[in-house]
């Protein structure tokens, strides 16, 4: 299992949430939004100049500050398809 960081993921790349290491209030907010171990997370957009990132967990789309995103531990999903076949 290869650990990756959410802030380094490319558009449409997915990973599995391994855990969250943050202060209790942030951890509770992320958990309430669906950020739970074993769930798939997909990068939708990444703002330039260290701006926020836009991700999808399940059917929920969330915009996160990069410093909050760094508290989410991820595991790479093997055999990803980077493009949809035509």
Helices and strands as residue ranges (DSSP letters): E 3-5, G 6-8, E 14-20, H 24-32, E 40-46, E 53-57, E 60-64, H 66-69, E 72-76
